[in-house]
Amino acid sequence: MSIKSISPVDGSVYAERSAATPARIEQALAAAPAAQARWREVPLAERAAIMQRFCVEFERRGVDIATGLTWQIGRPIRFAPSEVRGTLERARYMIAAAAGALADVDPGHKEGFRRFIRREPLGVVFTVAAWNYPYLIAVNSVVPALMAGNAVILKHSAQTPLCAEVFADCFNAAGLPAGVFQVLHLRHEDTARVIGDPRVDFVAFTGSVAGGHAVQRAAAARFIGVGLELGGCDPVYVRHDADVAHAVENIVDGAYFNSGQSCCGLQRIYVHESIHDRFTRGCVELIQQYRLADPRDPETTLGPLVRAAAAESVRAQVKAAIAAGARPVIDERAFALSQAGTPYLAPQLLLDAPAGSTVMREEIFGPVAGVMKVNSDAEAVAQMNDSAFGLTAAVWTADARAAETLGSQVHTGTWFMNRCDYLDPALAWVGIKDSGRGCTLSVVGYEHLTRPKSFHLRVTT
């Protein structure tokens, strides 16, 4: 069976790979534990040096990586280099954080004993990465897993197989020993078999809620860790004291960047009634300035969705929200390239969106956001929490103390003030409810890629 990457740019086959055969899968699963047994004995400083060389190789390929992103997922070329920079930022932070995160834990002196807790690698980490931020998603687990002494098998989306191969090429050039990092191009059924294989010790999955349930089912018979990052329907609150111009600029970017195909992209916008009209006018004016066009053009600011079927699904969700009472305020005819049957889709802003409408309930993986007017902080918090998801949430306000108070009340993995749609590698990346479980990034991320082992040593001399 072949795996084809169909470019949303023009519908051409950009890449084609053969799915891994049973023999190739067995070869990878046999090689990984043996390679990991040797790799875990490599001193941390040597592991770090290899990872730093990986970063050098990745950066050196930056122009080609950005071009490949545009072809594989349709991100405008003017924005594609930001993923190269973000990947390097996360990788380098996790490399630098490893010494502290992996150091032995000293519980304190006890006469006659030497005691400590050591973080040991899990073994083989199986990373299943999504296509929408193919490098940023994968690096969250790949680099820290390797730094911790694990071996990694990476299975990337069929839409972005070349991204997995870039990782492999950079690790090979950096001198990573054979077998420590491997790539498999897999069908869904083979992915489930790998998850169920006793030689896999942890699964890091990014994808849909349905995909997360499938991963849990595949791992259910085994006592292994599973990290799940499953997206969201992220809310923001524009408070009465917000800098409206700043809020408009940030929120529109957070909702429509990458054509809305972001796990932590903004979708539900709650605005205090005192500034509602001014805020929404600003949003409409800014959205109308987007240029939906060929993503290879440096002037393009809005590219296609990943495939035509995805665009049709978003159109159906928007239609359902309008039927429920939401009011569309962007004229799709102003975006000439937006046509049914293609992945090119005009952005949309839905005002007066009812709480139960699709835009305020479902994850819409496209350039769409809904707005609801609120009259108090308490109403905003209640609406923000009224969701099956909990990945990120944000507030725009001039009052830092109020922002912290509200953040303690909102059910979310990350809480922002006056910004959004950004992963700080020093902070834990975590979701709650249907947004998943587990954690990547920060020193806390290393806890999920290692197991604690206690040493209790009686001193007899």
Number of C-alpha atoms within 10 A of each C-alpha: 10 13 18 18 22 21 22 27 26 14 14 12 13 18 17 15 15 13 18 19 15 10 9 13 20 13 12 19 20 13 18 24 21 15 19 25 17 14 23 20 10 13 11 18 13 11 19 21 15 20 25 18 18 26 21 16 19 24 17 12 14 18 14 13 20 21 18 19 27 24 26 27 27 29 33 30 24 17 18 22 19 13 18 19 15 18 22 21 15 22 25 19 18 28 21 14 19 19 16 10 18 19 12 18 15 11 10 9 10 9 8 11 13 15 18 18 16 17 19 18 26 22 27 29 28 27 26 22 26 23 23 25 20 23 25 22 22 25 22 24 30 23 21 28 27 26 30 27 26 31 31 27 25 24 22 24 22 22 24 27 24 22 20 22 17 17 23 18 14 21 23 17 15 19 13 20 14 14 21 25 25 21 21 21 24 25 18 10 9 17 18 17 12 20 26 19 14 13 17 24 23 25 25 26 25 22 21 20 19 11 15 22 14 14 22 20 14 18 23 13 9 15 10 15 18 22 23 29 28 27 24 32 28 29 32 27 29 28 28 19 13 20 15 21 12 13 22 23 14 17 26 22 20 20 28 24 22 27 27 24 23 21 24 26 35 29 31 27 27 25 27 22 17 14 16 19 13 13 21 18 12 16 21 16 12 14 19 16 9 17 18 23 22 23 25 17 12 12 15 18 22 26 29 32 28 27 20 19 14 20 25 19 14 21 19 13 21 25 15 15 23 20 12 15 15 24 18 20 13 17 12 16 10 12 18 13 18 19 16 13 13 20 24 29 30 29 23 23 25 23 19 14 26 20 18 14 19 22 28 26 20 16 23 25 25 30 27 28 29 28 26 22 21 21 14 13 17 12 13 26 20 13 20 26 16 17 20 14 27 28 28 30 29 27 28 27 20 15 12 13 10 14 19 14 10 17 19 11 13 22 22 23 20 22 20 17 18 20 17 24 21 13 15 14 21 15 15 18 22 22 25 21 16 21 27 27 19 19 24 26 26 22 21 16 24 24 19 21 30 21 15 15 12 13 13 11 11 12 9 6 4
